[in-house]
């Protein structure tokens, strides 16, 4: 694990905690922010709080996953026929399949 993963994970957890705290505590100054006002105008205060609570929880989960070394590019995808190697026992780089 590299220190960058811990840093990015920690930043994600902190931003998620900020979003979750603003939503749970219904902080007026938080919902006076320009982006929050757009969400509030579209979905109302209750909808904006639910949106930011879900966003906060998602960012916290993402940060924990990044810090633990779980990354979507490490998953093994299905082999496509045109990308499959001649030998089925040779592993395929998922980046080749998904074009990453």
C-alpha positions as CSV (number, residue, x, y, z in Angstrom):
1,X,0.0,0.0,0.0
2,X,1.4,3.4,-0.9
3,X,1.0,6.5,1.2
4,X,-1.0,8.2,-1.6
5,X,-3.8,5.6,-1.1
6,X,-4.0,6.5,2.6
7,X,-4.0,10.3,1.8
8,X,-6.7,10.0,-0.8
9,X,-8.8,7.7,1.5
10,X,-8.4,10.1,4.4
11,X,-9.5,13.1,2.3
12,X,-12.5,11.2,1.0
13,X,-13.5,10.2,4.6
14,X,-13.1,13.8,5.8
15,X,-15.2,15.2,2.9
16,X,-17.8,12.5,3.5
17,X,-17.9,13.4,7.2
18,X,-18.4,17.1,6.3
19,X,-21.3,16.3,4.0
20,X,-22.8,13.9,6.5
21,X,-22.5,16.3,9.4
22,X,-24.1,19.1,7.5
23,X,-27.0,16.9,6.5
24,X,-27.6,15.2,9.9
25,X,-27.3,18.4,12.0
26,X,-29.3,20.5,9.4
27,X,-26.8,23.3,9.5
28,X,-28.2,26.5,8.0
29,X,-24.8,27.8,6.9
30,X,-24.2,24.5,5.1
31,X,-27.3,24.8,3.1
32,X,-26.6,28.4,2.2
33,X,-23.7,27.2,0.0
34,X,-24.3,27.8,-3.7
35,X,-24.3,24.1,-4.7
36,X,-26.5,23.1,-1.7
37,X,-29.0,25.8,-2.6
38,X,-29.4,24.3,-6.0
39,X,-30.1,20.8,-4.6
40,X,-32.4,22.4,-2.0
41,X,-34.4,24.3,-4.7
42,X,-34.7,21.1,-6.7
43,X,-35.6,18.6,-3.9
44,X,-36.5,20.7,-0.9
45,X,-34.7,20.8,2.4
46,X,-35.6,17.2,3.3
47,X,-34.4,15.9,-0.1
48,X,-31.2,17.9,0.1
49,X,-30.5,16.5,3.5
50,X,-31.1,13.0,2.2
51,X,-28.9,13.6,-0.8
52,X,-26.0,15.0,1.2
53,X,-26.3,12.2,3.8
54,X,-26.1,9.6,1.0
55,X,-23.2,11.5,-0.6
56,X,-21.4,11.6,2.7
57,X,-21.9,7.9,3.4
58,X,-20.7,7.1,-0.1
59,X,-17.6,9.2,0.2
60,X,-16.8,7.6,3.6
61,X,-17.2,4.1,2.2
62,X,-15.1,5.0,-0.8
63,X,-12.4,6.4,1.4
64,X,-12.3,3.3,3.5
65,X,-12.1,1.1,0.4
66,X,-9.3,3.1,-1.1
67,X,-7.3,3.1,2.2
68,X,-7.8,-0.7,2.5
69,X,-6.5,-1.2,-1.0
70,X,-9.8,-2.2,-2.6
71,X,-9.8,-0.7,-6.1
72,X,-12.1,-1.3,-9.1
73,X,-9.2,-1.7,-11.5
74,X,-8.0,-4.8,-9.5
75,X,-11.3,-6.7,-10.2
76,X,-11.4,-9.4,-12.8
77,X,-13.9,-8.9,-15.5
78,X,-15.4,-11.2,-18.0
79,X,-13.2,-12.1,-20.9
80,X,-14.4,-10.8,-24.3
81,X,-13.9,-13.1,-27.2
82,X,-11.9,-10.6,-29.2
83,X,-9.6,-9.9,-26.2
84,X,-9.3,-13.5,-25.0
85,X,-5.8,-14.9,-25.2
86,X,-5.1,-18.1,-27.1
87,X,-4.3,-19.9,-23.8
88,X,-7.3,-19.8,-21.4
89,X,-4.9,-20.2,-18.4
90,X,-3.1,-16.9,-19.2
91,X,-4.7,-14.1,-17.0
92,X,-6.1,-11.2,-18.8
93,X,-5.3,-7.7,-17.7
94,X,-8.7,-6.1,-16.8
95,X,-7.4,-2.8,-18.2
96,X,-7.3,-4.3,-21.6
97,X,-10.9,-5.5,-21.4
98,X,-12.4,-2.2,-20.1
99,X,-10.0,0.1,-22.0
100,X,-8.6,1.7,-18.8
